[in-house]
Amino acid sequence: MKSILGISVLIAITSAILGSLLILFLAPSDNTIQQLDLEEKCEKIATEGFQIQIKYSEINFDTMPKKDADRLRYLDNLWINDCVSKLPGEKIFEIAKKAEQDYYSGE
């Protein structure tokens, strides 16, 4: 009788541990969600920055309209501080390329 009770407790504990590990494995972690949110934010920054940059053959803050120059400076700061410093280089190039491709494809 004691061995059956011991085995039952052992099975219950093992099931709880395995169930917990399975949930951890299958559920997306907060880090993954934050990473995807950051990538989406960076895509928007890259797209808007590219749209401003494409208007001018040369980026010169002194000759650009003040509104565009200020917005481009702001976007550059976001790009460096939020994207370049937190995402791998490969992802940065992928986002920049996507912004360019989306612009030229009309999306």
Backbone as a ProteinNet text record, in pm:
[ID]
protein_1_A
[PRIMARY]
MKSILGISVLIAITSAILGSLLILFLAPSDNTIQQLDLEEKCEKIATEGFQIQIKYSEINFDTMPKKDADRLRYLDNLWINDCVSKLPGEKIFEIAKKAEQDYYSGE
[TERTIARY]
81.6	0	86.3	194.3	283.3	354.4	389.2	460.1	369.3	240.7	146.4	128.2	119.4	105.8	231.5	346.5	473.8	486	448.5	453.4	354.5	236.1	135.6	186.3	249.9	305.7	417.4	502.5	612.2	559.1	454.6	394.7	332.4	265.9	203.5	309.1	417.3	525	590.3	617.9	680	588.8	460.3	365.8	360.6	361.9	358.7	484.2	598.7	724.8	726.4	689.4	689.1	586.7	470.4	369.6	419.4	486.8	542.5	648	735.5	838.7	778.2	674.7	608.2	545.1	481.2	420.5	528.4	639.3	749.5	806.5	815.1	871.5	778.3	648.6	553.4	507	501.6	454.5	566.2	534	638.4	680.4	807	856.7	836.5	838.7	824.6	936.2	1054.2	1168.1	1141.5	1080	1048.4	946.7	846.5	744.4	806.5	891.1	957.7	1046.8	1115.1	1202.2	1121	1006	920.7	863.8	826.2	777.7	887.4	1009.6	1122.3	1149.3	1145.3	1166.9	1059.5	935.8	826.4	846.8	886.5	913.7	1026.8	1130.8	1245.2	1208.9	1119.3	1072.3	1000.4	919.4	848.5	946.9	1046	1147.9	1223	1264.1	1340.7	1257.8	1133.3	1045.6	1026.5	995.9	974.7	1103.6	1214.6	1343.1	1381.5	1357.7	1390.7	1305.1	1177.7	1089.4	1135.6	1189.8	1242.9	1373.4	1461.3	1592.5	1580.9	1484.1	1471.6	1432.1	1376.4	1337.7	1458.9	1572.5	1689.4	1804.7	1871.4	1985.1	2102.5	2109.1	2216.7	2156	2191.9	2139.4	2227.8	2171.4	2239.2	2135.6	2150.5	2051	2037.6	2141.3	2136.7	2051.3	2043.2	1968.4	1829.8	1806.1	1675.9	1573.5	1445.6	1342.8	1353	1331.9	1349.7	1267	1143.9	1055.8	1116.7	1163	1224.2	1356.7	1435.5	1564.3	1543.7	1448.9	1421.8	1368.5	1277.9	1220.4	1327.8	1413.8	1519.3	1619.4	1653.2	1741.7	1678.5	1550.9	1477.8	1477.3	1445.5	1443	1581.4	1685.1	1822.1	1857.8	1818.2	1844.8	1772.6	1645.9	1571.4	1638	1676.3	1738	1864.1	1950.1	2075.1	2049.1	1967.9	1948.4	1858.2	1755.3	1659.7	1682.6	1741.3	1753.5	1896.5	1987.1	2125.5	2189.2	2159.6	2222.5	2158.9	2040.4	1970.5	1946	1961.5	1936.2	2066.8	2074.8	2195.3	2208.9	2331.4	2361.1	2284.3	2271.7	2199.8	2054.2	1992.2	1852.9	1840.1	1938.4	1938.6	1942.5	2033.2	2042.5	1914.9	1855.9	1732.1	1618.8	1608.5	1504.5	1526.3	1650.5	1680.9	1650	1686.7	1661.2	1511	1437.5	1292.1	1227.3	1273.9	1219.1	1240.3	1358.1	1388.7	1303.3	1294.3	1216	1067.8	1015.9	875	848.3	939.5	923.3	917.4	1012.4	1020	912.9	858.5	750.7	614.1	610	486.3	402	456.8	379.1	371.5
-119.2	0	126	123.3	238.7	259.1	150.9	163.7	220.1	183.1	236.3	385.9	429.3	570.1	647.4	590.3	652.6	666.6	561.6	565.3	669.6	679.5	777.4	920.3	945.1	1077.5	1107.3	1012.2	1029.2	1057.9	986.7	1009.3	1149.1	1191.7	1325	1434.5	1419.7	1519.3	1522.6	1407.6	1399.3	1460.8	1431.8	1488.7	1640.6	1691	1836.2	1901.5	1842.4	1897	1892.2	1779.6	1766.7	1861	1875	1968.5	2112	2146.8	2280.9	2307.9	2211.6	2227.4	2236.5	2160.1	2163.8	2300.8	2355.9	2489.3	2593.7	2586.1	2680.1	2669.9	2548.8	2526.6	2576.1	2553.9	2587	2732.5	2791.5	2930.2	3026.5	3131.1	3228	3305.3	3328.4	3400.7	3550.5	3624.8	3770.6	3829.6	3770.9	3820.7	3810.1	3701.6	3683	3787.3	3811.2	3910.1	4049.1	4081.1	4211.4	4227.2	4120.7	4124.2	4151.7	4086.4	4107.8	4249.5	4301.1	4439.5	4537.1	4512.1	4598.9	4594.4	4476.4	4463.7	4539.4	4529.8	4601	4752.4	4798.1	4940.8	4987.2	4906.4	4941.8	4943.5	4855.1	4856.6	4987.3	5035.5	5162.5	5278.8	5277.7	5383.5	5384.2	5265.5	5255.4	5300.8	5262.8	5300.2	5451.7	5511.6	5656.6	5732.2	5687.3	5751.6	5739.8	5624.5	5605.1	5694.9	5711	5796.7	5942.5	5986.2	6122.6	6131.2	6035	6037.8	6032.7	5961.8	5944.4	6075	6168.5	6298.7	6382.5	6356.5	6442.8	6362.4	6420.8	6351.1	6345.2	6442.9	6449.5	6491	6423.3	6459	6568.8	6688.1	6803	6876	6863	6918.5	7070.5	7136.4	7282	7326.6	7245.5	7284.9	7219.3	7118.5	7051.2	7140.4	7125.8	7195.6	7154.7	7248.9	7226.2	7107.7	7097	6988.6	6851.5	6835.7	6708.8	6684.7	6788.7	6774.7	6732.9	6796.6	6762.1	6619.8	6584.4	6449.1	6344.5	6371	6276.4	6261.5	6369.2	6361.4	6274.9	6299.6	6222.6	6073.9	6042.2	5902.8	5839.5	5915.9	5864.6	5829.7	5916.1	5887.2	5761.6	5748.1	5626.2	5503.2	5515.1	5403.9	5355.6	5451.5	5415.2	5360.9	5433	5397.2	5276.3	5261.3	5153.4	5032.1	5052.4	4941.2	4889.3	4974.7	4931.6	4878.4	4941	4899.4	4775	4735	4623.3	4503	4520.6	4410.2	4366	4238.9	4192.2	4260.6	4273.7	4340.2	4282.6	4152.7	4086.8	4133.9	4147.3	4191.7	4338.1	4421	4562.5	4574.2	4499.2	4503.2	4450.9	4348.6	4292.4	4396.1	4467.1	4569.2	4683.7	4729.3	4838.8	4798.6	4678.2	4629	4618	4572	4558.7	4695.8	4796.4	4931.5	4981.8	4957	4999.5	4924.3	4792.3	4711.7	4748.6	4771.5	4809.2	4943	5035.3	5167.6	5154.1	5083.2	5072.4	4981	4891.8	4806	4870.5	4984.3	5058.9	5014.7	4935.7	4890.1	4995.2
0	0	0	80.6	84.7	-48.7	-115.9	-242.6	-351.9	-347.3	-445	-423.2	-299.3	-266.8	-307.4	-283.6	-321.8	-472.5	-542.6	-688.9	-742.1	-682.6	-725	-705.9	-591.6	-565.3	-664.7	-691	-785.3	-925.9	-966.4	-1098.2	-1104.7	-998.8	-996	-1005.5	-930.9	-934.5	-1071.9	-1127.5	-1259.8	-1366.5	-1357.8	-1453.8	-1442.9	-1321.5	-1301.6	-1359.4	-1336.5	-1389.2	-1541	-1598.7	-1744.1	-1807.4	-1745.5	-1796.3	-1792.3	-1684.2	-1669.7	-1776.4	-1799.5	-1901.8	-2041.1	-2066.3	-2196.2	-2221.4	-2120	-2133.5	-2158.7	-2086.3	-2107.5	-2247.7	-2299	-2431.5	-2541.7	-2527.5	-2632.9	-2630.7	-2514.2	-2504.3	-2542.1	-2620.6	-2655	-2530.4	-2520.2	-2404	-2424.4	-2316.9	-2324.6	-2409.2	-2401.8	-2478.3	-2628.8	-2670	-2811.6	-2856.5	-2774.2	-2807.7	-2813	-2717.4	-2716.9	-2839.8	-2878.8	-2995.9	-3122.3	-3134.6	-3251.2	-3252.4	-3135.5	-3127.1	-3167.4	-3122.2	-3156.6	-3306.8	-3365.8	-3509.8	-3588.1	-3543.3	-3609.7	-3597.6	-3479.2	-3458.4	-3550.5	-3560.7	-3644.4	-3791.6	-3833.1	-3972.6	-4003.2	-3909.5	-3929.1	-3934.7	-3846.9	-3845.5	-3978	-4022.9	-4147.8	-4267.2	-4270.2	-4381.2	-4387.1	-4272.7	-4271.1	-4302.9	-4245.2	-4273.8	-4419.6	-4479.5	-4620.1	-4709.1	-4672.8	-4751.2	-4750	-4638.1	-4632.5	-4710.8	-4691.6	-4757.7	-4909	-4960.3	-5105.1	-5174.1	-5099.3	-5155.9	-5196.5	-5134.7	-5153.7	-5212.7	-5310.4	-5371.7	-5274	-5186.4	-5088.2	-4954.1	-4848.1	-4716.2	-4657.9	-4655.6	-4598.1	-4513.1	-4381.4	-4290.4	-4303.4	-4351.4	-4365.5	-4484.2	-4587.9	-4707	-4715.2	-4632.7	-4631.6	-4561.6	-4595	-4517.8	-4370.3	-4280.9	-4137.8	-4087.5	-4133.3	-4088.7	-4122.4	-4245.9	-4286.7	-4213.4	-4197.5	-4129.1	-3984	-3915.7	-3776.1	-3763.3	-3853.2	-3848.5	-3877.7	-3974.1	-4008.1	-3893.5	-3827.6	-3709.7	-3601	-3576	-3475.1	-3509.8	-3634.7	-3678.6	-3672.4	-3707.5	-3698.1	-3554.4	-3460.7	-3319.3	-3273.3	-3312.7	-3278.6	-3340.1	-3466	-3539.1	-3467.4	-3428.7	-3361.8	-3221.8	-3144.5	-3004	-2982.8	-3063.9	-3042.4	-3131.6	-3248.4	-3342.7	-3352.7	-3395.6	-3419.1	-3291.4	-3179.2	-3053.9	-2992.6	-3040.2	-2976.4	-3067.1	-3196.1	-3289.5	-3354	-3392.6	-3462.3	-3598.8	-3643.7	-3769.9	-3887.1	-3890.6	-4000.4	-4005.9	-3890.4	-3883.4	-3926.4	-3889.1	-3927.9	-4080.5	-4144.4	-4290.8	-4355.7	-4296.3	-4348.8	-4343.2	-4231.9	-4216	-4315.1	-4327.9	-4420.4	-4564.4	-4602	-4737.5	-4762.6	-4662	-4675.5	-4694.9	-4621.5	-4635.8	-4778.9	-4831.8	-4968.6	-5069.9	-5053.4	-5146.6	-5142	-5020.8	-5007.2	-5076.3	-5062.7	-5124.4	-5277.3	-5333.5	-5479.1	-5537.3	-5456.2	-5506.2	-5485.6	-5415.7	-5398	-5281.2	-5190.3	-5074.2	-4968.1
[MASK]
+++++++++++++++++++++++++++++++++++++++++++++++++++++++++++++++++++++++++++++++++++++++++++++++++++++++++++

